[in-house]
């Protein structure tokens, strides 16, 4: 997923990892579960497996809510820094596809 990852409570399961792509399922079992603070080393795409909100803690103390829709992907460039937190009352998950080359 990233470099400098702090230990969070979300569960990351690597599904594919080769010299071009890394695909990880991120599962947040409960409200408040988080990835831990991290910086993305590669461009990436996220495909939500739920419809709901993620709370993002960003540099400088900024906090914001992001609305996600099941199956609707989004792209981000390398360098994104944040801690991703489940803001829902249920378990959530998403697939992250990193372009390592």
ChimeraX attribute file (.defattr): number of C-alpha atoms within 10 A of each C-alpha:
attribute: neighborCount
match mode: 1-to-1
recipient: residues
	/A:1	22
	/A:2	15
	/A:3	13
	/A:4	13
	/A:5	16
	/A:6	12
	/A:7	11
	/A:8	17
	/A:9	16
	/A:10	21
	/A:11	16
	/A:12	19
	/A:13	12
	/A:14	14
	/A:15	12
	/A:16	12
	/A:17	13
	/A:18	10
	/A:19	8
	/A:20	10
	/A:21	15
	/A:22	19
	/A:23	21
	/A:24	20
	/A:25	20
	/A:26	22
	/A:27	21
	/A:28	25
	/A:29	17
	/A:30	17
	/A:31	15
	/A:32	17
	/A:33	20
	/A:34	24
	/A:35	23
	/A:36	17
	/A:37	20
	/A:38	21
	/A:39	17
	/A:40	19
	/A:41	18
	/A:42	21
	/A:43	17
	/A:44	21
	/A:45	17
	/A:46	21
	/A:47	19
	/A:48	21
	/A:49	19
	/A:50	16
	/A:51	15
	/A:52	18
	/A:53	17
	/A:54	21
	/A:55	19
	/A:56	20
	/A:57	18
	/A:58	16
	/A:59	12
	/A:60	6
	/A:61	8
	/A:62	9
	/A:63	13
	/A:64	12
	/A:65	15
	/A:66	12
	/A:67	10
	/A:68	19
	/A:69	13
	/A:70	13
	/A:71	14
	/A:72	12
	/A:73	15
	/A:74	12
	/A:75	13
	/A:76	13
	/A:77	13
	/A:78	15
	/A:79	14
	/A:80	16
	/A:81	19
	/A:82	21
	/A:83	20
	/A:84	23
	/A:85	23
	/A:86	25
	/A:87	21
	/A:88	17
	/A:89	11
	/A:90	12
	/A:91	14
	/A:92	23
	/A:93	20
	/A:94	20
	/A:95	21
	/A:96	23
	/A:97	22
	/A:98	25
	/A:99	18
	/A:100	15
	/A:101	10
